[in-house]
Amino acid sequence: MKKPMSRLAAAEAMKKERLRRGWSLREAAKRSAIDKGTLQELERGGGGVKRLYRYAYVLGLQITVWK
């Protein structure tokens, strides 16, 4: 099991991966079926845990966060 990280660290990792892939927020929203505004919230460290994990999955990231 991966060492748990803070929500902010997870958010930063997700944004970094999205940008590495060259995806806009609009493209990421389309691929993840998560509203663009919600993605912005997730990338700032907010939002629900279920959506956080779904977004990480779409980005190909394995994360474990403190709840």
WORAKA-V532780 format. One record per helix or strand of 2 or more residues. SS is the DSSP state (H for helix, E for strand). FROM is the first residue (numbers start at 0). TO is the last residue. If there is no record, write none. Layout:
# WORAKA-V532780
[[SS	FROM	TO] [SS	FROM	TO]]
This chain:
# WORAKA-V532780
[[H	6	19] [H	24	31] [H	35	42] [H	48	58]]
